[in-house]
């Protein structure tokens, strides 16, 4: 039956990886010590040379263990940079048709970098040159809008009374259309 503490430790991925690294280091220390002692017995080396060989092996193992996280960090940073700059991998977002930057985003400029989205959402909009040569934001263009009023009147007098109401409704519809464009 497994110890509950051991099963809890091995279920945590970070702890289990660290335990595995410690196990490899201890195996390396044991191997270096056994090799040095075996060399001393078979070759008749002195205790001083055995201890020097063991300390050199331990120093090499310690350096290897110390630089392993740095190598992993450098590797992941280079991998992230590659993914962020390679369009084939999907790290680059194209804004040819526009878009929204909702979080701080750096982008290259002619000299240095720009920052957008740092104070909230910002829009990226494609620009087009109009017939008059002016540069502006491209719009989809407004199509025709049909407004239909259905009037039910009992006679000509009731139709004439609804004329003011129809005029007000038409004016509101036109104002709404101007705000949207």
Secondary structure, DSSP 8 states (H G I E B T S, - for coil): ---HHHHHHHHSHHHHHHHHHHHHHHHHHHHHHHHHHHHHHHHT--HHHHHHHHHHHHHHHHHHHHHHHHHHHHHHHHHHHHHHH-TTTT-----TT-EEE-S-EEEE-SSSEEEESTTS-EEE--EEE-TTS-EEE----------------SSHHHHHHHHHHHHHHHHHHHHHHHHH-
